[in-house]
Amino acid sequence: MILQGTIRTLHARPECVAGALNADNLHGMQTRAADGVVETSFDSEKIRSTIASVDDYLMNLAIAEDICCYVSH
């Protein structure tokens, strides 16, 4: 079985947030920015790996958003 999903979040500086997140992407993850949104797609064969990846991603997303709010253009 293949598990697939996408998380879409709105950001004031989506390119900054996506750039910060790309460094931590694992195999089966793709992150991109477009139209004020950061979109990360996941695919995996293991439910536990997917849950752990999404959990890590959400923590990294919160940190990236905070940092990008304080970094100058």
VENWO-V882086 format. One record per residue. N is the residue number from 0. RES is the residue in one small letter. SS is DSSP state (helix for helix, strand for strand, loop for the rest). OMEGA is omega in whole degrees, -180 to 180 (999 if undefined). D_CENTER is the distance of its C-alpha to the mean C-alpha in Angstrom with 2 decimals. Layout:
n	res	ss	omega	d_center
N	RES	SS	OMEGA	D_CENTER
N	RES	SS	OMEGA	D_CENTER
//
This chain:
n	res	ss	omega	d_center
0	m	loop	176	22.69
1	i	loop	176	19.28
2	l	strand	179	16.51
3	q	strand	177	14.06
4	g	strand	179	11.65
5	t	strand	175	9.15
6	i	strand	179	7.25
7	r	strand	-180	8.32
8	t	strand	178	8.72
9	l	strand	-180	11.50
10	h	loop	175	11.80
11	a	loop	-179	14.97
12	r	loop	-174	13.53
13	p	helix	180	10.52
14	e	helix	178	11.48
15	c	helix	-178	11.55
16	v	helix	180	8.17
17	a	helix	178	6.64
18	g	helix	179	9.40
19	a	helix	-178	8.84
20	l	helix	-177	5.45
21	n	helix	-179	7.30
22	a	loop	-177	9.97
23	d	loop	-180	8.63
24	n	loop	175	7.63
25	l	loop	174	10.48
26	h	loop	-179	12.89
27	g	loop	178	11.93
28	m	strand	174	8.24
29	q	strand	180	7.83
30	t	strand	178	5.62
31	r	strand	177	8.18
32	a	strand	176	9.73
33	a	strand	173	12.92
34	d	loop	177	15.38
35	g	loop	-176	13.73
36	v	strand	168	10.58
37	v	strand	-178	6.94
38	e	strand	177	6.54
39	t	strand	179	4.69
40	s	strand	-180	7.89
41	f	strand	165	9.25
42	d	strand	-175	12.91
43	s	strand	176	15.16
44	e	loop	-175	18.80
45	k	loop	-178	18.69
46	i	helix	180	17.85
47	r	helix	177	17.79
48	s	helix	179	15.33
49	t	helix	179	12.97
50	i	helix	180	13.56
51	a	helix	180	13.14
52	s	helix	179	9.82
53	v	helix	178	8.46
54	d	helix	178	10.47
55	d	helix	-179	9.29
56	y	helix	-178	5.54
57	l	helix	176	7.13
58	m	helix	179	9.47
59	n	helix	178	7.51
60	l	helix	180	5.95
61	a	helix	179	9.68
62	i	helix	180	11.00
63	a	helix	179	9.30
64	e	helix	179	10.57
65	d	helix	-178	13.86
66	i	helix	-177	14.36
67	c	helix	176	13.78
68	c	helix	-175	16.29
69	y	helix	-179	18.85
70	v	loop	179	18.61
71	s	loop	-179	21.08
72	h	loop	999	20.44
//
